[in-house]
Amino acid sequence: MTIPKPLRVGDTVAVIATSGPVNLEKLDAGVKVLHSMGLRVRIFESCFAQHEYLAGADALRLRDLHAAFADREIRAIFPARGGYGAARLLPHLDFDLIRKNPKIFAGYSDITALHIALNQCAGLATFHAPMVAADLADADDDTLRSFQAHLFANGPAVGGRPLFFPKNGVLTGGNLSVIVSLIGTPFEIDTCGKVLFLEEVGEAAYRVDRMLLQLKYAGKLRDAEGFVLGDFSGENIDLAIREILVPEGKPLVRDFPAGHCMPNFTLPLGRKFSNRCG
């Protein structure tokens, strides 16, 4: 697994749209936060495009993603927001290009599809992190400290609650519904020997139950070393946890502040998961 070099003040970063259309006011506010961190920001064309429920046609979003990886001045790539559309790019990703140009890639939600592909097909460690045109401008201090601590060299100490986990393993996962949607495809998640992180938003408890059951039947829970549950938008998923996850007999952490919530801690994906993260 390739771990990209951390950011330094003065570095240039790219903001692209891989999924849904971007709200330009939120984009501007998020870019100001990146500027306040000492970064130069290059905004790509896909951030200004709309193709019904997508931020431009697949070809445009794919072109911007590849161009950002190919540009040697760019040190990090930030998808502007989630929504839907990242999975449409998966069969067309140039993994050779990405392997030759490793750099920070950070986002969450629909970006889960790209995290899985970059981790498993390009061998690139990525970050489950707040997004520029989604929640970065409204991020609290703990969220920003965690973001900077993971992405920057000599970043500030991680704020908020650290995560202690009793087993080592590579951290994988992200949005539950996106993960489930990829089962049975060439891009389905590999949980063998890994710590599986899951979060979700806007899904009723019974739907979360159904998706966890699908992971169980697909062998993904059996193969994992343990589970970290992030935010589930206030849904009471105790029954699903008690009757689907707990019987696996593996370490489980729940209510970790990551996902569609605030604070939203940054998590390293595709890396060896030590006994402290968050």
Disulfide bonds with the S-S distance in Angstrom:
none
